[in-house]
Amino acid sequence: MVLLSDVRDWIKTLKTDAQNFYVGRLDAKNEKSIGIYQLKNAQPSRVCIGDNTIYEVKGVSILVHWSKNARETETAALKLYEKIRTARNFTIGGRKVFFVEMLRSEPVDVFTDDCGVYERVIEIKIYTERK
């Protein structure tokens, strides 16, 4: 099973301008941060009779916690979205990735946090080989 920390490590390789990467809670609330979370509305994986499924699905929500400028935040989120959408021939957590399903047509604006930092969310499902 791919872990959220594996997804975080993969996102780091995409050469974003992010300065901080988190799994779960963003404790320090630093600007230019990316947080990786379990997708809340993920559908359960289908398993074939006899346990012959060749893939697993990991639902992930990616929080782009960027700056107090809405345009900068939207731009950063769109750049990351495109890097994820166009990624090919890679592994996450030592598992071959067959496909990344983008669940929305663009990063979703979730407005600002308590400090006025704009945030966007990218929701994906990652289909990886099952071991």
N, C-alpha and C positions, 0 to 999 in steps of 0.2 A: 504494500500500500504506500502510495506517495504521501508524504507528510507536508504540512503547511510550511515547515522550515525548508523542505526541499524546493517548494515553489518560490519561497523568498530568495533562496540561493540562485535559482534560475533567473528570476527577475533582475537580480544584481548584474547578471551577465549581459543584459540588454542595453547597457551603456546609456542609462538615463542620467539626468542631472541631479537625481536624488542624492541626498547626503546621509539619510538614515533609512534603515529598513527594519521593520518590526513584524513579529508574528503575534497577533492578538492586540492587546491594549497598547496604545501610544502613550506611554507614561509621561515623557518630557514635553510632548506636544511641539516638538521642533518643526519649523517650517522645512519644506522640501523633503518630506518624509513619505514613505510608502508602507502601508500596513497590509498584512495578508490575514484574511479571516476565512472561516468556514462559511460557505454559502448557506444562508438560512433556509431557502426554499428548494434545496436540492432534492431531486427525485431519487428514490432508492435505485441502486444498480440492479439490472436484470441479471439473473444467473440461470444459465441453461441447465436443463435436467442432466444430471451426471456431472455437474460442475465443469463443463467444457468451455466456459466463456474464456475468450482469449484476451479480453480487455477489462479494465476497471475505469470507473469514472470518478473524478475528484471535482466537486463543486467549490469554487473559490471566489471570494469577493475581495477586490483589491481597492484599498482606499488611497487616493492620491490627496494627501494633506499638504498643500503647497505654499500659498502666500496670501497676503491681504489684498492681492490684485486678482480680480475675477478672470481677466483675460490671460494672465500668466498661468493661472491654475488650469483653465480650460486648454490652453496650448500644451502644457506639460502632460495632461491626461490624454489628449488626443495623440500625442507622439508615442506614449507608452501603449495605448490601444493599438496603434498601427504596427508597432514592433511585435506585439503579441499576435495580432491577426495574421501577419505575414511570416511568422517564424516557421521554419521548415527543418526537417532532419535533425532533431535534437533529442536529448534525454532529460528527464527530471528524476532525481533520486535514483539514478542508475537504471531507469526504465525508459524504453523507447516510447516516444509520444507519437500516437497515430494522428491525432487531430485535437485542435483547440476550438471549441464552439463558443463563439461570442454570443452572449445571451441578450444583449441590447445592441442597437445600431450605433451607439456612441456612449462615452462615459456619462453617467447620470449625475446631474448636479444635486448635491445634498446640502447646498448653501454653506454657511460658515459654522465654525465651532464657537465656543464661548469667548475666544480671544479674537474673533473676527477673521480667522484664517479660512479661506475657501477650500472646499473639498469636493472631489468627484469620485465616483465609484465605478469600477469596471467589473462586470460579472461574467465569469467564464466557467465552462466545464472542460476538464482536461481528460482525454481518453488515452490511457497508457496501457502498455502490455501488462498482462497479469502473470505473476510468477508463482 
